[in-house]
Amino acid sequence: MQPFPTDWRTALVLVPHPDDPEYGCAAAVAKWTAAGRTVHYALACRGEAGIAGMPPEEAGPIREGEQRRSAAIVGVNDVQFWDFPDSRIRDTPELRAKIADTITDLKPDVVITIYSGPEWEPGAPNQRDHIEFSNAVAAAYDSLSDPPRWLFENGPDITHGEVVDDYVDFAVASLAAHRTYLSVLDPDTPVEQQARQQVDASTPPRPEFDGHRTVEFILRRSR
């Protein structure tokens, strides 16, 4: 296990849905932007199918607004939405092309995407949208003649860690910005409590990093 690289200036976080960065790597993003690095977000959809009982045409704009506010809390000002269909995101040539074009346009040093494995942990299956999207990112990366230096996934099976002790509260505030989504997801638990629980779970103390809180990454490609 190694520390996350430091010799880079720009990163692109590619995820399928709103709130995917906040459930995973927002504390690391807050640390990076505080150090003067630039981080871009690009999302395959607007999360229009993600709020139970709410029509997509209402949920989509709400979730987009929450994602933009959430990103701003951790220093991300560039947030793209591509309008692929929420809950039906598949590893298609169209998606691969959009990912490749975005990487080519932004020219990041590092690309970060969501976990592609079948389970987050035993008994906790990964979503098909996540798996298909992450595999599309890897395929798009491989198609580039001059890809970014690194491609990481944010998830278990860790190869690299970013120490984030001082940035956990930023991550909690960032996830809590998805207020409507979380309020419907678990109406019996206050939004801030939900956010704290999720961020605590995604930034565990790591003995390999002297017990510091870390965001976990898997190196999938490098050149």
C-alpha positions as CSV (number, residue, x, y, z in Angstrom):
1,M,0.0,0.0,0.0
2,Q,1.3,3.4,-1.0
3,P,0.5,7.1,-0.4
4,F,-1.6,8.7,-3.2
5,P,0.7,10.4,-5.7
6,T,1.5,14.1,-5.1
7,D,3.2,15.0,-8.4
8,W,0.1,16.2,-10.3
9,R,-1.9,19.4,-10.8
10,T,-5.3,18.4,-12.2
11,A,-7.7,15.5,-11.6
12,L,-11.0,14.4,-13.2
13,V,-13.5,12.5,-11.1
14,L,-15.8,10.5,-13.4
15,V,-18.9,9.0,-11.7
16,P,-22.3,7.8,-12.9
17,H,-24.6,9.6,-10.3
18,P,-24.9,12.6,-8.1
19,D,-23.6,11.9,-4.6
20,D,-21.1,9.3,-5.8
21,P,-18.1,11.5,-5.1
22,E,-19.5,12.4,-1.7
23,Y,-20.0,8.8,-0.6
24,G,-16.3,8.1,-1.5
25,C,-13.6,10.6,-2.1
26,A,-14.9,14.1,-1.2
27,A,-12.4,14.4,1.8
28,A,-9.5,13.8,-0.6
29,V,-10.9,16.3,-3.1
30,A,-11.2,18.9,-0.3
31,K,-7.5,18.3,0.6
32,W,-6.4,18.5,-3.0
33,T,-8.2,21.7,-3.8
34,A,-7.0,23.3,-0.6
35,A,-3.5,22.6,-1.8
36,G,-4.2,24.5,-5.0
37,R,-4.9,21.5,-7.3
38,T,-7.8,21.6,-9.7
39,V,-10.4,18.9,-9.7
40,H,-13.2,18.5,-12.2
41,Y,-16.3,16.4,-11.8
42,A,-18.2,14.7,-14.7
43,L,-21.4,12.7,-14.1
44,A,-23.1,10.4,-16.5
45,C,-26.6,11.4,-15.3
46,R,-28.5,13.9,-13.1
47,G,-29.9,11.2,-10.7
48,E,-33.4,11.7,-11.9
49,A,-34.5,8.2,-10.9
50,G,-32.9,8.4,-7.4
51,I,-35.6,10.0,-5.2
52,A,-38.4,7.5,-4.4
53,G,-41.9,8.8,-5.2
54,M,-40.6,11.9,-7.1
55,P,-41.0,12.2,-10.8
56,P,-37.8,12.3,-12.8
57,E,-38.5,15.7,-14.2
58,E,-38.6,17.1,-10.7
59,A,-35.9,14.9,-9.1
60,G,-33.3,15.6,-11.8
61,P,-33.0,19.4,-11.3
62,I,-33.0,19.0,-7.5
63,R,-30.2,16.5,-7.6
64,E,-28.2,18.5,-10.0
65,G,-28.5,21.6,-7.7
66,E,-27.5,19.5,-4.7
67,Q,-24.5,18.1,-6.5
68,R,-23.3,21.6,-7.6
69,R,-23.6,22.9,-4.0
70,S,-21.9,19.8,-2.7
71,A,-19.0,20.1,-5.1
72,A,-18.5,23.8,-4.3
73,I,-18.0,22.9,-0.6
74,V,-14.9,20.8,-1.4
75,G,-13.6,23.4,-4.0
76,V,-14.9,21.9,-7.2
77,N,-16.4,24.5,-9.6
78,D,-16.6,22.6,-12.8
79,V,-19.3,19.9,-12.8
80,Q,-20.6,18.3,-16.0
81,F,-23.8,16.3,-16.5
82,W,-24.1,14.1,-19.5
83,D,-27.7,13.0,-19.4
84,F,-27.3,9.3,-19.8
85,P,-30.3,7.5,-18.3
86,D,-30.2,7.1,-14.5
87,S,-30.3,3.4,-13.4
88,R,-29.7,2.3,-17.0
89,I,-26.1,3.4,-17.5
90,R,-24.3,0.8,-19.6
91,D,-20.8,0.3,-21.0
92,T,-21.7,1.4,-24.6
93,P,-19.6,2.9,-27.4
94,E,-21.5,6.2,-26.9
95,L,-20.5,6.4,-23.2
96,R,-16.9,5.4,-23.9
97,A,-16.7,8.1,-26.5
98,K,-18.0,10.7,-24.1
99,I,-15.5,9.7,-21.5
100,A,-12.6,9.7,-23.9
101,D,-13.6,13.2,-25.3
102,T,-13.9,14.6,-21.8
103,I,-10.5,13.3,-20.8
104,T,-9.0,14.6,-24.0
105,D,-10.6,18.1,-23.5
106,L,-9.6,18.5,-19.9
107,K,-6.2,16.8,-20.1
108,P,-6.1,15.8,-16.4
109,D,-3.0,14.2,-14.8
110,V,-5.1,11.7,-12.9
111,V,-8.5,10.2,-13.5
112,I,-10.6,8.8,-10.6
113,T,-13.7,6.7,-11.0
114,I,-16.0,4.6,-9.0
115,Y,-15.4,1.0,-7.9
116,S,-15.9,-1.7,-10.5
117,G,-15.9,-4.8,-8.3
118,P,-19.0,-6.9,-7.7
119,E,-19.3,-6.2,-3.9
120,W,-18.2,-3.3,-1.7
121,E,-17.9,-6.0,1.0
122,P,-19.4,-9.4,1.6
123,G,-23.2,-9.1,1.3
124,A,-23.1,-5.6,-0.1
125,P,-23.4,-5.8,-3.9
126,N,-22.2,-3.0,-6.1
127,Q,-24.7,-1.4,-8.5
128,R,-24.8,-2.4,-12.1
129,D,-24.5,1.3,-13.1
130,H,-21.3,1.6,-11.1
131,I,-19.7,-1.5,-12.6
132,E,-20.7,-0.7,-16.2
133,F,-19.6,2.9,-15.9
134,S,-16.2,2.1,-14.3
135,N,-15.5,-0.5,-17.0
136,A,-16.4,2.1,-19.7
137,V,-13.9,4.5,-18.1
138,A,-11.1,1.9,-18.2
139,A,-12.0,1.1,-21.9
140,A,-12.0,4.8,-22.8
141,Y,-8.6,5.3,-21.0
142,D,-7.2,2.4,-23.0
143,S,-8.4,3.8,-26.2
144,L,-6.4,7.1,-25.8
145,S,-3.1,7.5,-27.6
146,D,-1.9,9.8,-24.7
147,P,-3.9,8.9,-21.6
148,P,-3.5,10.6,-18.2
149,R,-0.7,9.3,-16.1
150,W,-3.0,7.4,-13.7
151,L,-6.4,5.9,-13.5
152,F,-7.7,5.1,-10.0
153,E,-10.9,3.6,-8.6
154,N,-12.3,4.8,-5.3
155,G,-13.1,1.7,-3.3
156,P,-11.9,-1.3,-1.4
157,D,-9.0,-3.6,-2.4
158,I,-6.9,-0.6,-1.7
159,T,-3.5,0.0,-3.3
160,H,-3.1,3.7,-2.4
161,G,-4.4,5.9,0.4
162,E,-4.8,9.7,0.9
163,V,-4.6,10.8,4.5
164,V,-7.6,13.1,5.2
165,D,-7.8,13.7,9.0
166,D,-8.2,17.5,8.6
167,Y,-10.8,17.2,5.8
168,V,-13.4,14.8,7.1
169,D,-15.8,17.7,8.2
170,F,-15.7,19.1,4.6
171,A,-16.7,15.7,3.3
172,V,-19.6,15.5,5.8
173,A,-20.8,18.9,4.8
174,S,-20.5,18.0,1.2
175,L,-22.6,14.9,1.5
176,A,-25.1,16.6,3.7
177,A,-25.7,19.1,0.8
178,H,-27.6,16.3,-0.8
179,R,-30.4,17.2,1.6
180,T,-33.5,16.3,-0.3
181,Y,-32.0,13.0,-1.5
182,L,-30.9,11.9,2.0
183,S,-34.1,13.1,3.6
184,V,-36.1,10.7,1.4
185,L,-33.6,7.9,1.6
186,D,-33.8,7.7,5.4
187,P,-36.5,10.1,6.8
188,D,-35.9,8.8,10.4
189,T,-32.2,9.8,10.6
190,P,-31.1,13.4,10.5
191,V,-29.2,14.3,7.3
192,E,-26.1,15.4,9.1
193,Q,-26.0,12.1,11.0
194,Q,-26.4,10.1,7.8
195,A,-23.6,12.0,6.2
196,R,-21.3,11.6,9.2
197,Q,-21.9,7.8,9.3
198,Q,-21.2,7.4,5.6
199,V,-18.1,9.5,5.6
200,D,-16.8,7.7,8.7
201,A,-17.3,4.4,6.9
202,S,-15.5,5.6,3.8
203,T,-12.5,7.2,5.6
204,P,-11.4,4.4,8.0
205,P,-8.3,4.7,10.2
206,R,-5.5,2.7,8.5
207,P,-2.8,1.0,10.4
208,E,-0.6,1.2,7.3
209,F,-0.9,5.0,7.6
210,D,-0.2,5.1,11.4
211,G,-3.9,5.1,12.2
212,H,-4.8,8.2,10.1
213,R,-8.1,8.5,8.4
214,T,-7.7,7.7,4.7
215,V,-9.6,7.7,1.5
216,E,-9.0,4.4,-0.3
217,F,-8.0,4.1,-3.9
218,I,-7.2,1.2,-6.3
219,L,-4.7,1.8,-9.1
220,R,-6.3,0.4,-12.3
221,R,-4.0,1.8,-15.0
222,S,-0.7,3.8,-15.1
223,R,1.8,4.8,-17.7
